[in-house]
Amino acid sequence: MCGIRADGHWHGTVGVSVRGEALRRFGLHPDQPTSAPADPPPPSWWGPWAR
């Protein structure tokens, strides 16, 4: 949904839906309690925000 806020600036929202089975190839699965990848962990050079 897009529009112009009261201050005149544009804003927008994007929603993405993915079937649970499609996530398996990325290390995620529908029964996983979190959205973090199952394995391997992100490389340390990605920085602290990737953990």
Residue, then its C-alpha position, 0 to 999 in steps of 0.5 A: m500500500c502506497g500513499i502520501r503522508a501528512d508531511g507530503h512524503w511518499h511511504g509504502t508497505v510491501g508484503v511477501s508470502v512464501r510457501g513453507e516448502a520453498l524455504r527448505r532450500f535456504g536452510l529454513h523449514p516450516d516447523q522451525p520455531t524461528s526465522a533464523p537459518a538452521d545451518p550454517p551460521p552466517p560468516s563472521w565478516w557479515g558483522p554482529w547484525a547477522r547473528 
